[in-house]
Amino acid sequence: MTHRVVLVREWDWQLTGSGCCGKVGGQGHELGDAHAFRRSREEMVRTGAVYEALRCAFGDDVELTVVDPRNTAWIVPSIYRDARRHGLSRADALRSVAKATANGAVVVDGRVLFDGRIPPTPAEALAAVRAELGHDARGA
């Protein structure tokens, strides 16, 4: 059975059109100065580091998906199906769905390991994902 790890983080381009206009928290855009979105930018960078750590550790052995927390049309059914497929009860699957829409959440096979309140470091995320996947994970 394929394992899916979902990282939830805001897409900067959905907020400011960051292509040539600058990234969230950058300078010279109409939504504020360089400090206006500092927390969001820090969370994006931290999630990027988590992504890189997981990709290096697991390669293609897990499906690694990054999704915007506002994309509930994808998050709700996907997390629910993953949770049910991997043995969670309906109630637990619904609890996972509710937690999975938080910016900074880390979800493995429908089970929320980090709900975004305290974003994990790459090492914390890697250790938690390895523990959740157990013997199925490469390098575990």
C-alpha positions in Angstrom: 0.0 0.0 0.0 1.4 3.4 -1.0 1.9 5.9 1.9 1.0 9.5 1.5 2.6 12.4 3.5 0.7 15.7 3.2 2.3 19.0 4.2 0.0 21.9 4.5 1.3 25.4 3.7 0.1 28.6 2.2 0.9 29.2 -1.4 2.5 32.7 -1.6 1.4 33.3 -5.2 -2.3 32.9 -4.2 -1.9 35.8 -1.8 0.1 38.3 -3.8 0.9 37.0 -7.3 4.4 36.6 -6.2 5.8 35.7 -9.6 7.5 39.0 -10.6 5.7 41.1 -8.0 7.6 39.8 -5.0 6.9 37.1 -2.5 4.7 37.4 0.6 6.8 39.4 3.0 8.8 40.9 0.3 9.1 44.5 -0.6 7.3 46.7 -3.1 3.8 45.0 -3.2 0.5 46.6 -2.6 -0.4 44.4 0.4 2.1 45.8 2.9 5.7 46.3 3.7 8.4 43.7 4.1 7.2 42.7 7.6 3.5 42.4 6.8 3.7 38.6 6.1 6.8 37.7 8.0 5.2 34.8 10.0 3.6 33.3 6.8 7.0 33.5 5.0 8.8 31.9 7.9 6.2 29.0 7.9 6.6 28.6 4.2 10.4 28.3 4.5 10.2 25.9 7.4 7.7 23.7 5.5 10.1 23.7 2.6 12.9 22.5 4.8 10.6 19.7 6.1 9.7 18.8 2.5 13.4 18.5 1.6 14.2 16.4 4.6 11.4 14.0 3.8 12.2 13.8 0.1 15.8 13.1 0.9 14.9 10.4 3.4 12.1 8.6 1.6 12.7 9.5 -2.1 9.8 8.1 -4.1 8.9 5.5 -1.5 6.2 7.8 -0.2 3.9 10.1 -2.1 4.8 13.6 -0.8 2.1 16.2 -1.4 2.0 19.9 -0.5 -1.4 21.6 -0.3 -2.7 25.0 0.6 -4.9 25.0 3.7 -7.6 26.9 1.8 -7.9 24.0 -0.7 -10.5 22.2 1.4 -12.0 20.7 -1.8 -8.9 18.5 -2.0 -8.0 18.2 1.7 -11.3 17.0 3.1 -12.0 14.0 0.8 -8.3 13.1 0.4 -7.5 13.0 4.1 -10.7 11.3 5.0 -10.1 8.6 2.3 -6.5 8.1 3.4 -7.5 7.8 7.1 -10.2 5.3 6.4 -8.0 3.3 4.0 -5.4 3.0 6.8 -7.8 1.9 9.5 -9.0 5.0 11.3 -12.6 5.0 12.4 -15.1 7.4 10.8 -14.9 9.7 13.9 -11.1 9.6 14.0 -11.0 10.3 10.2 -13.3 13.3 10.7 -11.0 14.6 13.5 -8.0 14.3 11.2 -9.8 16.2 8.5 -10.6 19.1 10.9 -6.9 19.3 12.0 -5.5 18.8 8.5 -6.7 22.2 7.3 -4.2 24.0 9.6 -1.3 25.8 8.0 1.8 23.8 9.0 0.0 20.5 9.5 1.9 17.2 8.7 -0.4 14.3 7.8 0.7 10.7 7.2 -1.9 8.3 5.7 -4.7 10.4 7.1 -3.3 10.7 10.6 -2.3 14.2 11.7 1.1 14.2 13.3 1.5 17.9 13.6 -1.6 20.2 13.5 0.2 23.4 12.7 0.1 25.0 16.1 3.8 24.3 16.6 5.4 23.7 13.2 7.9 20.9 13.3 11.6 21.2 12.6 12.8 19.0 9.7 14.3 16.6 12.3 11.1 16.4 14.3 9.0 15.8 11.2 11.3 13.2 9.9 11.4 11.3 13.2 7.6 11.4 13.5 7.0 10.3 9.9 9.5 7.4 10.3 7.8 6.3 13.5 4.4 6.5 11.9 5.5 4.5 8.9 7.5 2.0 10.9 9.2 -0.8 9.0 7.7 0.3 5.7 9.9 3.5 5.5 13.2 3.4 3.8 16.0 4.1 6.3 13.7 3.5 9.3 
